[in-house]
Amino acid sequence: MQPGAVEQVIAGLKAAGVTVVCYLPDSLLKELYPALDRDPDIRTIRVTNEGEGAAICGGIWLSGKKSALIMENSGLRASIEPLARMGIGAGIPVVMIMSHRGDLGENHWWAIPHGMTMEPLLDAMRIPYRIVDREENIQRAIMDAYAWSHTAYYHSAVVLSGSVVR
C-alpha cells in the first residue's frame, strides 16, 4: 500500500470519528496495520476471522462509538452471516474497508475468486460500496461511507484498488 494511501485512510477514519478498528491482516494493506497500531487516537483489535470482526464492530456501534472492519475482500464471504443478522435483522451498521484482491492486474491465481465474488456478494446483501483507485479520493469515500451507514443503519464498504494498494 502506498504511504500516501495509508495517511489518507487514517485521516478518513479520524474525520469520520472512528476510534476503534478491527482487522485481519492481508498483504495488500500490510503497511496500514502498523500505522494504525501506532496511532494514539485509534484502538486496534486484531481478529481471528472477519465474521468475528464484524460482530465486534457491531458491538462497538451499540456502545455509541464508531469502528471500522479492515480486511481483504475475501473476508466478505467469511462475514456474510453476522453482517446479515446485524444489518438486515437489527439495523446495526458495519463500515468495511477492503483491499481489492482479484482486480484487473492481479497476479496470484488464488486471488481471482475474491474479485469475482466481491461485487455480487455486496450487491446480494444490498451493501453500497465505492471502489477507490486514487489516493486523493480515499478520505472522502470513507467519510461518505460513515455518513451513509449511520443515516441508513446499514453497512457500507470502501474498496481500495489499483495503484492505491499495488
C-alpha positions as CSV (number, residue, x, y, z in Angstrom):
1,M,0.0,0.0,0.0
2,Q,1.3,3.4,-0.9
3,P,2.4,5.7,2.0
4,G,0.0,8.5,0.9
5,A,-2.8,6.0,0.9
6,V,-2.1,4.9,4.4
7,E,-2.2,8.5,5.5
8,Q,-5.5,9.1,3.7
9,V,-7.1,6.0,5.3
10,I,-6.2,7.2,8.7
11,A,-7.2,10.7,8.0
12,G,-10.6,9.5,6.7
13,L,-11.2,7.3,9.8
14,K,-10.4,10.2,12.1
15,A,-12.5,12.6,10.1
16,A,-15.4,10.1,10.4
17,G,-14.9,9.9,14.2
18,V,-13.6,6.3,14.2
19,T,-11.9,5.3,17.5
20,V,-11.7,1.5,17.1
21,V,-10.5,-0.6,14.1
22,C,-10.8,-4.4,13.9
23,Y,-8.6,-6.0,11.3
24,L,-7.4,-9.3,9.9
25,P,-4.1,-8.5,8.1
26,D,-3.6,-9.1,4.4
27,S,-0.6,-8.4,2.2
28,L,-2.1,-5.5,0.1
29,L,-2.8,-3.4,3.2
30,K,0.3,-4.6,5.2
31,E,1.6,-1.0,5.6
32,L,-1.7,0.2,7.1
33,Y,-1.8,-2.1,10.1
34,P,1.4,-1.0,11.9
35,A,0.4,2.7,11.2
36,L,-3.0,2.0,12.8
37,D,-1.3,0.2,15.8
38,R,0.9,3.2,16.4
39,D,-1.8,5.8,16.2
40,P,-2.7,7.1,19.7
41,D,-6.3,8.0,18.7
42,I,-7.3,4.6,17.3
43,R,-7.6,1.4,19.2
44,T,-6.8,-1.7,17.1
45,I,-8.2,-5.2,17.6
46,R,-6.7,-8.0,15.6
47,V,-9.3,-10.7,14.9
48,T,-9.1,-14.3,14.0
49,N,-11.7,-14.1,11.2
50,E,-13.7,-11.4,9.5
51,G,-17.0,-12.6,11.0
52,E,-15.6,-12.0,14.4
53,G,-14.5,-8.5,13.4
54,A,-18.0,-7.7,12.0
55,A,-19.6,-8.8,15.3
56,I,-17.1,-6.7,17.4
57,C,-17.7,-3.7,15.2
58,G,-21.5,-4.1,15.7
59,G,-21.0,-4.2,19.5
60,I,-18.8,-1.1,19.3
61,W,-21.6,0.7,17.4
62,L,-24.1,-0.3,20.1
63,S,-21.8,1.3,22.7
64,G,-22.1,4.6,20.8
65,K,-18.6,4.6,19.2
66,K,-17.6,4.3,15.6
67,S,-15.4,1.4,14.3
68,A,-14.1,0.0,11.0
69,L,-13.6,-3.5,9.8
70,I,-10.5,-3.6,7.7
71,M,-9.8,-6.7,5.6
72,E,-9.1,-8.3,2.3
73,N,-12.2,-8.6,0.1
74,S,-12.2,-12.4,0.6
75,G,-13.3,-11.6,4.2
76,L,-16.7,-10.6,2.9
77,R,-17.5,-14.3,2.3
78,A,-16.5,-15.1,5.9
79,S,-18.5,-12.3,7.4
80,I,-21.8,-12.6,5.5
81,E,-23.8,-14.3,8.3
82,P,-23.0,-11.8,11.0
83,L,-23.5,-8.9,8.6
84,A,-26.9,-10.2,7.5
85,R,-28.0,-10.7,11.1
86,M,-26.9,-7.2,12.2
87,G,-27.7,-5.2,9.2
88,I,-30.9,-6.8,7.9
89,G,-32.1,-8.1,11.2
90,A,-31.2,-5.3,13.6
91,G,-30.1,-2.2,11.8
92,I,-26.6,-2.3,13.2
93,P,-24.2,-0.9,10.6
94,V,-20.6,-2.0,10.0
95,V,-18.3,0.0,7.7
96,M,-15.8,-2.1,5.9
97,I,-12.6,-1.0,4.3
98,M,-11.3,-3.8,2.0
99,S,-8.4,-4.4,-0.3
100,H,-9.4,-5.4,-3.8
101,R,-7.9,-8.8,-4.5
102,G,-8.7,-10.3,-7.9
103,D,-9.0,-7.0,-9.7
104,L,-7.5,-6.5,-13.1
105,G,-3.8,-6.7,-12.8
106,E,-3.9,-9.4,-10.1
107,N,-1.0,-11.8,-10.5
108,H,-2.0,-14.5,-8.0
109,W,-4.3,-17.3,-9.3
110,W,-5.8,-17.9,-5.8
111,A,-7.0,-14.3,-5.5
112,I,-9.1,-14.2,-8.7
113,P,-12.2,-15.7,-6.9
114,H,-12.0,-12.9,-4.4
115,G,-12.5,-10.3,-7.2
116,M,-15.2,-12.4,-8.9
117,T,-17.3,-12.8,-5.8
118,M,-16.9,-9.4,-4.1
119,E,-19.3,-7.3,-6.1
120,P,-22.0,-9.9,-6.5
121,L,-22.0,-10.5,-2.7
122,L,-22.1,-6.8,-1.9
123,D,-25.0,-6.5,-4.4
124,A,-26.8,-9.5,-2.9
125,M,-26.5,-8.0,0.6
126,R,-27.5,-4.6,-0.8
127,I,-24.4,-3.1,0.6
128,P,-23.4,0.1,-1.2
129,Y,-19.7,0.4,-1.9
130,R,-17.2,2.6,-3.6
131,I,-14.1,1.3,-5.4
132,V,-11.3,3.8,-4.9
133,D,-8.2,3.7,-7.0
134,R,-6.8,7.2,-6.4
135,E,-5.3,8.3,-3.1
136,E,-7.0,11.7,-3.3
137,N,-10.4,10.0,-3.1
138,I,-9.8,7.8,-0.1
139,Q,-10.7,10.2,2.7
140,R,-13.9,11.4,1.1
141,A,-15.0,7.8,0.3
142,I,-14.5,6.8,4.0
143,M,-16.4,9.9,5.3
144,D,-19.2,9.2,2.8
145,A,-19.5,5.6,3.9
146,Y,-19.8,6.6,7.6
147,A,-22.4,9.3,6.8
148,W,-24.5,6.9,4.8
149,S,-24.2,3.9,7.2
150,H,-25.1,6.0,10.2
151,T,-28.0,7.5,8.4
152,A,-29.3,4.3,6.9
153,Y,-28.4,2.0,9.9
154,Y,-26.8,-0.4,7.4
155,H,-23.4,-1.5,6.2
156,S,-21.3,0.1,3.5
157,A,-17.9,-0.6,2.1
158,V,-14.9,1.2,0.7
159,V,-12.7,-1.0,-1.6
160,L,-9.1,0.1,-2.1
161,S,-7.9,-0.9,-5.5
162,G,-5.4,-0.4,-8.3
163,S,-2.3,1.8,-7.6
164,V,-3.6,2.6,-4.1
165,V,-2.7,-0.9,-2.9
166,R,-0.2,-2.1,-5.5
